[in-house]
Every structure is written in C-alpha cells, then in structure tokens.
Amino acid sequence: MTSSNGKAQLDMSITKHRLFVEGAMGSKHVMAIPGIDDEAAKHLASNGIIFAYQLYGHFLIRFPDNHKFQTWLFGVAGRKLRMNELQDCCTALQDWKAYWQ
C-alpha cells in the first residue's frame, strides 16, 4: 500500500517528467530534468553543466549506452544520485528525444 506522501511524490515525479518531455529544451535549468535534484545540480554546475541542453549533449555522446551515461553522471553529480534517479534522468532524456524527433 502506498502512503499518501509516497503517492504525492510519485504524482510530482510524473508531472515533472511530462513537463520536461513536452516542453522545448530552450534554456531550462538542469533541475528541470527528472532525477536531478538541487544537490546534484550544484555538482553538475561545478562541472560547467547548468542547463538541460548541456546534460542532453552528454547524453547524446554516451547514447545508446545508458549504463555508460549513468556511470558518468553518477561521478559528475558528486555521487549524490540514487539508481532510480539516474534511471529517471535517462528515461526523461530518451523520451524527450523521441517526442521531439
């Protein structure tokens, strides 16, 4: 059984995913990508990745090897991301690519 807090968190995650995928990348901050929280965004910024399109570029370079991308992201994000967050990020970037092609 899912707690009301767990359901709210799931609903927010789904909404973040939908908003990211259905919107143009433009100058969205990297935190607009599902799976990327404030702490990870700080580590990414210290590595010069501030905008979603910058992380998407790295994703394309390492695509289609999601494991390689996730390993790289885990290191660059200061080892602050859990496996489900890494997967959420990959899924969102894949879905964005599919939606806009």
MOPAC internal coordinates of N, CA, C and O (Angstrom, degrees):
PM7 1SCF
backbone

  N    0.0000 0     0.00 0     0.00 0    0    0    0
  C    1.4477 1     0.00 0     0.00 0    1    0    0
  C    1.5232 1   108.76 1     0.00 0    2    1    0
  O    1.2310 1   120.14 1   -44.59 1    3    2    1
  N    1.3108 1   117.34 1   135.41 1    3    2    1
  C    1.4586 1   122.45 1  -178.42 1    5    3    2
  C    1.5113 1   109.66 1   -90.80 1    6    5    3
  O    1.2310 1   120.18 1   -47.35 1    7    6    5
  N    1.3122 1   117.26 1   132.65 1    7    6    5
  C    1.4605 1   120.76 1   176.73 1    9    7    6
  C    1.5173 1   109.17 1   -71.16 1   10    9    7
  O    1.2310 1   120.72 1   -18.40 1   11   10    9
  N    1.3379 1   116.22 1   161.60 1   11   10    9
  C    1.4676 1   119.22 1   179.69 1   13   11   10
  C    1.5212 1   110.49 1   -63.68 1   14   13   11
  O    1.2310 1   119.89 1   146.39 1   15   14   13
  N    1.3279 1   117.81 1   -33.61 1   15   14   13
  C    1.4672 1   121.43 1   176.87 1   17   15   14
  C    1.5224 1   110.49 1   -67.14 1   18   17   15
  O    1.2310 1   120.14 1   139.19 1   19   18   17
  N    1.3234 1   117.34 1   -40.81 1   19   18   17
  C    1.4623 1   121.60 1   178.12 1   21   19   18
  C    1.5195 1   111.61 1   -65.07 1   22   21   19
  O    1.2310 1   120.52 1   141.01 1   23   22   21
  N    1.3418 1   116.60 1   -38.99 1   23   22   21
  C    1.4589 1   120.80 1   178.72 1   25   23   22
  C    1.5227 1   110.20 1   -67.36 1   26   25   23
  O    1.2310 1   120.20 1   137.84 1   27   26   25
  N    1.3156 1   117.23 1   -42.16 1   27   26   25
  C    1.4683 1   120.54 1   178.86 1   29   27   26
  C    1.5165 1   110.45 1   -62.78 1   30   29   27
  O    1.2310 1   120.35 1   139.80 1   31   30   29
  N    1.3293 1   116.94 1   -40.20 1   31   30   29
  C    1.4583 1   121.14 1   178.94 1   33   31   30
  C    1.5231 1   110.62 1   -66.08 1   34   33   31
  O    1.2310 1   120.01 1   139.85 1   35   34   33
  N    1.3293 1   117.58 1   -40.15 1   35   34   33
  C    1.4601 1   121.66 1   177.47 1   37   35   34
  C    1.5243 1   110.56 1   -64.56 1   38   37   35
  O    1.2310 1   120.15 1   135.34 1   39   38   37
  N    1.3344 1   117.32 1   -44.66 1   39   38   37
  C    1.4668 1   121.68 1   178.32 1   41   39   38
  C    1.5245 1   110.74 1   -60.00 1   42   41   39
  O    1.2310 1   120.25 1   138.34 1   43   42   41
  N    1.3343 1   117.12 1   -41.66 1   43   42   41
  C    1.4536 1   121.26 1   179.55 1   45   43   42
  C    1.5315 1   110.35 1   -66.15 1   46   45   43
  O    1.2310 1   120.25 1   141.24 1   47   46   45
  N    1.3255 1   117.14 1   -38.76 1   47   46   45
  C    1.4622 1   121.57 1   178.50 1   49   47   46
  C    1.5192 1   111.15 1   -64.39 1   50   49   47
  O    1.2310 1   120.63 1   136.81 1   51   50   49
  N    1.3347 1   116.40 1   -43.19 1   51   50   49
  C    1.4607 1   121.05 1   178.76 1   53   51   50
  C    1.5295 1   110.21 1   -64.59 1   54   53   51
  O    1.2310 1   120.31 1   138.11 1   55   54   53
  N    1.3148 1   117.01 1   -41.89 1   55   54   53
  C    1.4647 1   121.35 1   179.10 1   57   55   54
  C    1.5234 1   110.72 1   -64.03 1   58   57   55
  O    1.2310 1   120.05 1   136.43 1   59   58   57
  N    1.3294 1   117.51 1   -43.57 1   59   58   57
  C    1.4657 1   120.90 1   178.64 1   61   59   58
  C    1.5256 1   110.14 1   -60.90 1   62   61   59
  O    1.2310 1   120.56 1   138.62 1   63   62   61
  N    1.3166 1   116.54 1   -41.38 1   63   62   61
  C    1.4610 1   121.36 1   179.24 1   65   63   62
  C    1.5343 1   110.08 1   -62.04 1   66   65   63
  O    1.2310 1   120.74 1   129.73 1   67   66   65
  N    1.3219 1   116.20 1   -50.27 1   67   66   65
  C    1.4608 1   120.74 1  -178.07 1   69   67   66
  C    1.5280 1   110.95 1   -61.40 1   70   69   67
  O    1.2310 1   120.06 1   134.91 1   71   70   69
  N    1.3266 1   117.49 1   -45.09 1   71   70   69
  C    1.4649 1   120.93 1   179.98 1   73   71   70
  C    1.5262 1   111.58 1   -62.56 1   74   73   71
  O    1.2310 1   120.52 1   141.07 1   75   74   73
  N    1.3179 1   116.60 1   -38.93 1   75   74   73
  C    1.4625 1   119.45 1   178.88 1   77   75   74
  C    1.5174 1   110.90 1   -67.45 1   78   77   75
  O    1.2310 1   120.37 1   129.97 1   79   78   77
  N    1.3135 1   116.89 1   -50.03 1   79   78   77
  C    1.4691 1   121.43 1  -174.47 1   81   79   78
  C    1.5248 1   111.66 1   -65.68 1   82   81   79
  O    1.2310 1   120.10 1   138.49 1   83   82   81
  N    1.3090 1   117.42 1   -41.51 1   83   82   81
  C    1.4599 1   120.67 1  -174.12 1   85   83   82
  C    1.5226 1   113.83 1   -83.51 1   86   85   83
  O    1.2310 1   120.03 1   171.55 1   87   86   85
  N    1.3170 1   117.54 1    -8.45 1   87   86   85
  C    1.4557 1   120.38 1   179.80 1   89   87   86
  C    1.5176 1   111.42 1  -102.75 1   90   89   87
  O    1.2310 1   121.23 1   -30.04 1   91   90   89
  N    1.3249 1   115.26 1   149.96 1   91   90   89
  C    1.4657 1   119.48 1   175.21 1   93   91   90
  C    1.5215 1   108.90 1   -62.49 1   94   93   91
  O    1.2310 1   120.44 1   -32.53 1   95   94   93
  N    1.3285 1   116.76 1   147.47 1   95   94   93
  C    1.4622 1   120.86 1  -176.87 1   97   95   94
  C    1.5259 1   110.20 1   -66.89 1   98   97   95
  O    1.2310 1   120.41 1   132.77 1   99   98   97
  N    1.3313 1   116.82 1   -47.23 1   99   98   97
  C    1.4648 1   120.95 1   177.58 1  101   99   98
  C    1.5100 1   112.82 1    43.34 1  102  101   99
  O    1.2310 1   121.15 1    51.44 1  103  102  101
  N    1.3082 1   115.41 1  -128.56 1  103  102  101
  C    1.4656 1   120.50 1  -179.27 1  105  103  102
  C    1.5277 1   111.07 1  -110.08 1  106  105  103
  O    1.2310 1   120.55 1  -143.86 1  107  106  105
  N    1.3359 1   116.56 1    36.14 1  107  106  105
  C    1.4648 1   120.44 1   177.15 1  109  107  106
  C    1.5183 1   109.59 1   -61.39 1  110  109  107
  O    1.2310 1   121.41 1   -40.76 1  111  110  109
  N    1.3105 1   114.90 1   139.24 1  111  110  109
  C    1.4603 1   120.83 1   175.19 1  113  111  110
  C    1.5252 1   108.86 1   -68.26 1  114  113  111
  O    1.2310 1   120.42 1   -27.71 1  115  114  113
  N    1.3102 1   116.80 1   152.29 1  115  114  113
  C    1.4661 1   121.72 1  -178.76 1  117  115  114
  C    1.5364 1   111.40 1   -58.03 1  118  117  115
  O    1.2310 1   119.91 1   153.29 1  119  118  117
  N    1.3311 1   117.77 1   -26.71 1  119  118  117
  C    1.4652 1   120.24 1   179.04 1  121  119  118
  C    1.5245 1   112.52 1   -69.93 1  122  121  119
  O    1.2310 1   119.67 1   170.27 1  123  122  121
  N    1.3309 1   118.23 1    -9.73 1  123  122  121
  C    1.4635 1   120.82 1   175.87 1  125  123  122
  C    1.5261 1   110.61 1   -71.38 1  126  125  123
  O    1.2310 1   120.36 1   162.09 1  127  126  125
  N    1.3278 1   116.91 1   -17.91 1  127  126  125
  C    1.4617 1   121.32 1  -179.44 1  129  127  126
  C    1.5291 1   109.24 1   -81.30 1  130  129  127
  O    1.2310 1   120.33 1   -53.47 1  131  130  129
  N    1.3251 1   116.98 1   126.53 1  131  130  129
  C    1.4652 1   119.47 1   176.44 1  133  131  130
  C    1.5305 1   111.27 1   -53.80 1  134  133  131
  O    1.2310 1   121.31 1   -39.11 1  135  134  133
  N    1.3270 1   115.10 1   140.89 1  135  134  133
  C    1.4559 1   120.96 1   179.67 1  137  135  134
  C    1.5187 1   113.26 1    94.10 1  138  137  135
  O    1.2310 1   120.13 1   162.72 1  139  138  137
  N    1.3289 1   117.36 1   -17.28 1  139  138  137
  C    1.4653 1   120.64 1  -179.32 1  141  139  138
  C    1.5252 1   108.55 1  -100.30 1  142  141  139
  O    1.2310 1   121.07 1   -65.96 1  143  142  141
  N    1.3208 1   115.56 1   114.04 1  143  142  141
  C    1.4619 1   120.32 1   179.21 1  145  143  142
  C    1.5265 1   109.88 1  -102.01 1  146  145  143
  O    1.2310 1   120.97 1     2.60 1  147  146  145
  N    1.3216 1   115.76 1  -177.40 1  147  146  145
  C    1.4609 1   121.66 1  -176.08 1  149  147  146
  C    1.5291 1   112.33 1   -59.40 1  150  149  147
  O    1.2310 1   120.33 1   136.23 1  151  150  149
  N    1.3147 1   116.97 1   -43.77 1  151  150  149
  C    1.4684 1   121.31 1  -178.52 1  153  151  150
  C    1.5290 1   111.10 1   -64.04 1  154  153  151
  O    1.2310 1   120.61 1   133.43 1  155  154  153
  N    1.3235 1   116.43 1   -46.57 1  155  154  153
  C    1.4671 1   120.43 1   178.67 1  157  155  154
  C    1.5291 1   110.31 1   -63.86 1  158  157  155
  O    1.2310 1   120.56 1   140.72 1  159  158  157
  N    1.3413 1   116.54 1   -39.28 1  159  158  157
  C    1.4708 1   120.73 1   179.65 1  161  159  158
  C    1.5262 1   111.08 1   -61.65 1  162  161  159
  O    1.2310 1   120.02 1   142.74 1  163  162  161
  N    1.3210 1   117.56 1   -37.26 1  163  162  161
  C    1.4756 1   120.81 1   177.54 1  165  163  162
  C    1.5271 1   110.93 1   -63.25 1  166  165  163
  O    1.2310 1   120.78 1   136.56 1  167  166  165
  N    1.3169 1   116.12 1   -43.44 1  167  166  165
  C    1.4687 1   119.85 1   178.28 1  169  167  166
  C    1.5209 1   111.55 1   -66.60 1  170  169  167
  O    1.2310 1   120.69 1   139.47 1  171  170  169
  N    1.3264 1   116.28 1   -40.53 1  171  170  169
  C    1.4627 1   119.82 1   177.31 1  173  171  170
  C    1.5275 1   110.35 1   -62.66 1  174  173  171
  O    1.2310 1   120.46 1   137.53 1  175  174  173
  N    1.3411 1   116.73 1   -42.47 1  175  174  173
  C    1.4709 1   120.71 1   179.61 1  177  175  174
  C    1.5211 1   111.11 1   -61.57 1  178  177  175
  O    1.2310 1   120.42 1   143.41 1  179  178  177
  N    1.3161 1   116.80 1   -36.59 1  179  178  177
  C    1.4684 1   119.37 1   179.04 1  181  179  178
  C    1.5312 1   111.02 1   -68.34 1  182  181  179
  O    1.2310 1   121.01 1   165.75 1  183  182  181
  N    1.3330 1   115.68 1   -14.25 1  183  182  181
  C    1.4691 1   121.43 1   175.89 1  185  183  182
  C    1.5320 1   111.11 1  -106.27 1  186  185  183
  O    1.2310 1   120.88 1  -163.96 1  187  186  185
  N    1.3299 1   115.93 1    16.04 1  187  186  185
  C    1.4570 1   121.21 1   175.04 1  189  187  186
  C    1.5157 1   115.65 1    82.04 1  190  189  187
  O    1.2310 1   119.96 1  -167.46 1  191  190  189
  N    1.3175 1   117.68 1    12.54 1  191  190  189
  C    1.4663 1   121.23 1   179.97 1  193  191  190
  C    1.5259 1   108.31 1  -109.64 1  194  193  191
  O    1.2310 1   121.47 1   -76.33 1  195  194  193
  N    1.3239 1   114.80 1   103.67 1  195  194  193
  C    1.4575 1   121.40 1  -177.04 1  197  195  194
  C    1.5300 1   111.07 1  -112.20 1  198  197  195
  O    1.2310 1   120.98 1   144.73 1  199  198  197
  N    1.3109 1   115.73 1   -35.27 1  199  198  197
  C    1.4637 1   120.53 1  -175.10 1  201  199  198
  C    1.5265 1   111.15 1  -105.57 1  202  201  199
  O    1.2310 1   121.65 1   -26.32 1  203  202  201
  N    1.3314 1   114.45 1   153.68 1  203  202  201
  C    1.4673 1   121.16 1  -179.42 1  205  203  202
  C    1.5260 1   111.26 1   -57.85 1  206  205  203
  O    1.2310 1   120.28 1   140.39 1  207  206  205
  N    1.3343 1   117.07 1   -39.61 1  207  206  205
  C    1.4699 1   118.79 1  -177.99 1  209  207  206
  C    1.5256 1   112.16 1   -63.75 1  210  209  207
  O    1.2310 1   120.11 1   152.57 1  211  210  209
  N    1.3353 1   117.39 1   -27.43 1  211  210  209
  C    1.4621 1   119.88 1   177.88 1  213  211  210
  C    1.5362 1   110.45 1   -69.30 1  214  213  211
  O    1.2310 1   120.63 1   136.61 1  215  214  213
  N    1.3238 1   116.41 1   -43.39 1  215  214  213
  C    1.4650 1   119.72 1   177.72 1  217  215  214
  C    1.5273 1   109.81 1   -68.42 1  218  217  215
  O    1.2310 1   120.43 1   143.00 1  219  218  217
  N    1.3208 1   116.78 1   -37.00 1  219  218  217
  C    1.4606 1   120.91 1   177.30 1  221  219  218
  C    1.5312 1   110.59 1   -61.24 1  222  221  219
  O    1.2310 1   119.82 1   141.39 1  223  222  221
  N    1.3115 1   117.95 1   -38.61 1  223  222  221
  C    1.4630 1   121.44 1   176.61 1  225  223  222
  C    1.5171 1   111.62 1   -60.02 1  226  225  223
  O    1.2310 1   120.39 1   136.07 1  227  226  225
  N    1.3236 1   116.87 1   -43.93 1  227  226  225
  C    1.4704 1   120.34 1   176.60 1  229  227  226
  C    1.5269 1   110.51 1   -64.14 1  230  229  227
  O    1.2310 1   120.98 1   141.76 1  231  230  229
  N    1.3278 1   115.74 1   -38.24 1  231  230  229
  C    1.4651 1   120.63 1   177.61 1  233  231  230
  C    1.5298 1   110.19 1   -60.20 1  234  233  231
  O    1.2310 1   120.16 1   135.73 1  235  234  233
  N    1.3237 1   117.30 1   -44.27 1  235  234  233
  C    1.4590 1   120.35 1  -179.54 1  237  235  234
  C    1.5222 1   112.17 1   -65.30 1  238  237  235
  O    1.2310 1   120.66 1   142.29 1  239  238  237
  N    1.3351 1   116.34 1   -37.71 1  239  238  237
  C    1.4578 1   120.68 1   179.11 1  241  239  238
  C    1.5312 1   110.13 1   -63.60 1  242  241  239
  O    1.2310 1   120.47 1   141.60 1  243  242  241
  N    1.3208 1   116.71 1   -38.40 1  243  242  241
  C    1.4604 1   121.50 1  -177.04 1  245  243  242
  C    1.5255 1   112.63 1   -95.35 1  246  245  243
  O    1.2310 1   119.94 1   178.75 1  247  246  245
  N    1.3171 1   117.72 1    -1.25 1  247  246  245
  C    1.4651 1   123.15 1   179.90 1  249  247  246
  C    1.5098 1   109.25 1   -77.52 1  250  249  247
  O    1.2310 1   116.59 1   -39.47 1  251  250  249
  N    1.3036 1   124.09 1   140.53 1  251  250  249
  C    1.4581 1   127.47 1    11.56 1  253  251  250
  C    1.5278 1   113.97 1   -96.76 1  254  253  251
  O    1.2310 1   119.73 1  -165.13 1  255  254  253
  N    1.3068 1   118.12 1    14.87 1  255  254  253
  C    1.4595 1   120.22 1  -179.00 1  257  255  254
  C    1.5310 1   109.66 1   -85.08 1  258  257  255
  O    1.2310 1   120.73 1   -92.62 1  259  258  257
  N    1.3402 1   116.22 1    87.38 1  259  258  257
  C    1.4658 1   120.53 1  -177.99 1  261  259  258
  C    1.5183 1   112.05 1   -60.47 1  262  261  259
  O    1.2310 1   120.35 1   143.56 1  263  262  261
  N    1.3197 1   116.94 1   -36.44 1  263  262  261
  C    1.4643 1   119.47 1  -179.29 1  265  263  262
  C    1.5309 1   110.41 1   -62.14 1  266  265  263
  O    1.2310 1   120.57 1   137.27 1  267  266  265
  N    1.3206 1   116.51 1   -42.73 1  267  266  265
  C    1.4641 1   120.52 1   178.77 1  269  267  266
  C    1.5351 1   110.81 1   -63.43 1  270  269  267
  O    1.2310 1   120.44 1   136.74 1  271  270  269
  N    1.3279 1   116.76 1   -43.26 1  271  270  269
  C    1.4609 1   120.61 1   177.70 1  273  271  270
  C    1.5299 1   110.81 1   -62.93 1  274  273  271
  O    1.2310 1   120.43 1   133.86 1  275  274  273
  N    1.3248 1   116.78 1   -46.14 1  275  274  273
  C    1.4654 1   120.36 1  -178.77 1  277  275  274
  C    1.5244 1   111.60 1   -63.51 1  278  277  275
  O    1.2310 1   120.18 1   141.23 1  279  278  277
  N    1.3202 1   117.26 1   -38.77 1  279  278  277
  C    1.4657 1   121.09 1   177.48 1  281  279  278
  C    1.5196 1   110.04 1   -63.73 1  282  281  279
  O    1.2310 1   120.58 1   134.80 1  283  282  281
  N    1.3219 1   116.49 1   -45.20 1  283  282  281
  C    1.4685 1   121.08 1   178.00 1  285  283  282
  C    1.5294 1   110.30 1   -61.97 1  286  285  283
  O    1.2310 1   120.20 1   132.78 1  287  286  285
  N    1.3454 1   117.22 1   -47.22 1  287  286  285
  C    1.4626 1   121.57 1  -178.33 1  289  287  286
  C    1.5234 1   110.98 1   -62.59 1  290  289  287
  O    1.2310 1   120.00 1   138.93 1  291  290  289
  N    1.3122 1   117.60 1   -41.07 1  291  290  289
  C    1.4635 1   121.87 1   178.59 1  293  291  290
  C    1.5246 1   110.25 1   -56.42 1  294  293  291
  O    1.2310 1   120.33 1   135.52 1  295  294  293
  N    1.3217 1   116.97 1   -44.48 1  295  294  293
  C    1.4588 1   121.07 1   179.73 1  297  295  294
  C    1.5165 1   112.71 1   -69.64 1  298  297  295
  O    1.2310 1   120.04 1   135.51 1  299  298  297
  N    1.3197 1   117.54 1   -44.49 1  299  298  297
  C    1.4670 1   121.98 1  -177.26 1  301  299  298
  C    1.5275 1   111.46 1   -69.62 1  302  301  299
  O    1.2310 1   120.34 1   149.29 1  303  302  301
  N    1.3215 1   116.96 1   -30.71 1  303  302  301
  C    1.4668 1   120.99 1  -179.05 1  305  303  302
  C    1.5250 1   111.69 1   -86.29 1  306  305  303
  O    1.2310 1   120.35 1  -161.61 1  307  306  305
  N    1.2889 1   116.93 1    18.39 1  307  306  305
  C    1.4589 1   121.10 1   175.50 1  309  307  306
  C    1.5130 1   114.56 1    70.89 1  310  309  307
  O    1.2310 1   121.14 1  -153.96 1  311  310  309
  N    1.3293 1   115.42 1    26.04 1  311  310  309
  C    1.4631 1   121.67 1   179.18 1  313  311  310
  C    1.5265 1   111.96 1    55.99 1  314  313  311
  O    1.2310 1   120.87 1  -147.34 1  315  314  313
  N    1.3337 1   115.95 1    32.66 1  315  314  313
  C    1.4638 1   121.68 1  -177.64 1  317  315  314
  C    1.5246 1   113.13 1   -99.30 1  318  317  315
  O    1.2310 1   119.81 1   171.88 1  319  318  317
  N    1.3383 1   117.96 1    -8.12 1  319  318  317
  C    1.4532 1   120.38 1  -176.13 1  321  319  318
  C    1.5263 1   111.48 1   -95.94 1  322  321  319
  O    1.2310 1   121.25 1   -41.64 1  323  322  321
  N    1.3267 1   115.21 1   138.36 1  323  322  321
  C    1.4655 1   121.13 1   175.21 1  325  323  322
  C    1.5260 1   108.66 1   -84.91 1  326  325  323
  O    1.2310 1   120.40 1   -14.75 1  327  326  325
  N    1.3124 1   116.83 1   165.25 1  327  326  325
  C    1.4588 1   121.80 1  -177.67 1  329  327  326
  C    1.5267 1   111.75 1   -56.22 1  330  329  327
  O    1.2310 1   120.07 1   136.68 1  331  330  329
  N    1.3291 1   117.47 1   -43.32 1  331  330  329
  C    1.4628 1   119.11 1  -179.36 1  333  331  330
  C    1.5251 1   111.62 1   -65.15 1  334  333  331
  O    1.2310 1   119.47 1   148.44 1  335  334  333
  N    1.3241 1   118.62 1   -31.56 1  335  334  333
  C    1.4623 1   121.42 1   177.28 1  337  335  334
  C    1.5283 1   110.94 1   -71.67 1  338  337  335
  O    1.2310 1   120.54 1   140.72 1  339  338  337
  N    1.3173 1   116.58 1   -39.28 1  339  338  337
  C    1.4621 1   120.49 1   175.74 1  341  339  338
  C    1.5284 1   110.22 1   -62.39 1  342  341  339
  O    1.2310 1   120.67 1   138.10 1  343  342  341
  N    1.3281 1   116.32 1   -41.90 1  343  342  341
  C    1.4642 1   120.81 1   178.77 1  345  343  342
  C    1.5243 1   111.27 1   -67.30 1  346  345  343
  O    1.2310 1   120.14 1   139.79 1  347  346  345
  N    1.3462 1   117.34 1   -40.21 1  347  346  345
  C    1.4693 1   120.85 1   177.79 1  349  347  346
  C    1.5222 1   110.55 1   -60.36 1  350  349  347
  O    1.2310 1   120.68 1   138.29 1  351  350  349
  N    1.3197 1   116.31 1   -41.71 1  351  350  349
  C    1.4634 1   121.39 1   179.49 1  353  351  350
  C    1.5281 1   109.98 1   -63.25 1  354  353  351
  O    1.2310 1   120.13 1   130.61 1  355  354  353
  N    1.3082 1   117.35 1   -49.39 1  355  354  353
  C    1.4732 1   121.72 1   179.95 1  357  355  354
  C    1.5202 1   111.04 1   -60.37 1  358  357  355
  O    1.2310 1   120.43 1   134.39 1  359  358  357
  N    1.3162 1   116.79 1   -45.61 1  359  358  357
  C    1.4580 1   120.94 1  -179.17 1  361  359  358
  C    1.5260 1   110.66 1   -61.40 1  362  361  359
  O    1.2310 1   120.57 1   136.24 1  363  362  361
  N    1.3295 1   116.52 1   -43.76 1  363  362  361
  C    1.4661 1   120.22 1   179.98 1  365  363  362
  C    1.5263 1   111.33 1   -63.41 1  366  365  363
  O    1.2310 1   120.19 1   137.66 1  367  366  365
  N    1.3213 1   117.24 1   -42.34 1  367  366  365
  C    1.4662 1   120.16 1   179.48 1  369  367  366
  C    1.5232 1   111.24 1   -67.59 1  370  369  367
  O    1.2310 1   120.00 1   140.42 1  371  370  369
  N    1.3270 1   117.60 1   -39.58 1  371  370  369
  C    1.4663 1   121.16 1   176.07 1  373  371  370
  C    1.5246 1   110.78 1   -63.51 1  374  373  371
  O    1.2310 1   120.92 1   134.95 1  375  374  373
  N    1.3301 1   115.85 1   -45.05 1  375  374  373
  C    1.4620 1   120.30 1  -178.78 1  377  375  374
  C    1.5278 1   111.24 1   -66.79 1  378  377  375
  O    1.2310 1   120.44 1   142.86 1  379  378  377
  N    1.3316 1   116.77 1   -37.14 1  379  378  377
  C    1.4685 1   120.02 1   177.23 1  381  379  378
  C    1.5226 1   109.50 1   -62.26 1  382  381  379
  O    1.2310 1   120.88 1   135.21 1  383  382  381
  N    1.3202 1   115.92 1   -44.79 1  383  382  381
  C    1.4765 1   120.64 1   179.74 1  385  383  382
  C    1.5251 1   110.43 1   -60.44 1  386  385  383
  O    1.2310 1   120.29 1   133.58 1  387  386  385
  N    1.3250 1   117.04 1   -46.42 1  387  386  385
  C    1.4590 1   121.04 1  -178.87 1  389  387  386
  C    1.5353 1   111.36 1   -65.48 1  390  389  387
  O    1.2310 1   120.47 1   140.68 1  391  390  389
  N    1.3114 1   116.71 1   -39.32 1  391  390  389
  C    1.4782 1   122.10 1  -177.50 1  393  391  390
  C    1.5287 1   111.05 1   -66.18 1  394  393  391
  O    1.2310 1   120.17 1   141.74 1  395  394  393
  N    1.3274 1   117.28 1   -38.26 1  395  394  393
  C    1.4546 1   121.17 1  -173.21 1  397  395  394
  C    1.5316 1   113.90 1   -96.56 1  398  397  395
  O    1.2310 1   119.48 1  -177.76 1  399  398  397
  N    1.3240 1   118.60 1     2.24 1  399  398  397
  C    1.4759 1   120.35 1   177.35 1  401  399  398
  C    1.4983 1   110.42 1   -88.47 1  402  401  399
  O    1.2310 1   120.10 1   180.00 1  403  402  401

